[in-house]
Amino acid sequence: MVESAYVKCVFCQMNKPLKSNRYPTGIFEIPRFERDPGDVAFIMFMEQQAGPGRGRREKVGGWVKTRELSLGEALADPEFMGLAGDFKAKLVSLIKAYLENGVLEIEELVS
């Protein structure tokens, strides 16, 4: 029997393999923030557009991103305020777990 190790997201519960027979060096990586995390898209809106039809190979239509909301914009929008609050609660519990297990120091949060 072969055992594989996976990283499981604490927010969405999706997982990615750390290593597998197909990817011996692993495929999981944590991307760096290219921008301020407060400006990164938190909610993304997409619209389905008509495609070329069956059997056609042109790359048109499909799902197209129409707009995004940052975390701050989501918190200000009554429709998404609860979801943003749920993410905050999950993040706070994760940070508390890191503090309790000695992985994170309080000084790292305020610097």
HELIX and SHEET records of a PDB file:
HELIX    1   1 LEU A   71  ALA A   76  1                                   6    
HELIX    2   2 MET A   81  GLU A  100  1                                  20    
HELIX    3   3 ILE A  106  VAL A  110  1                                   5    
SHEET    1   A 2 TYR A   6  LYS A   8  0                                        
SHEET    2   A 2 ASN A  15  PRO A  17 -1                                        
SHEET    1   B 2 ALA A  41  GLN A  49  0                                        
SHEET    2   B 2 GLY A  62  SER A  70 -1                                        
END                                                                             
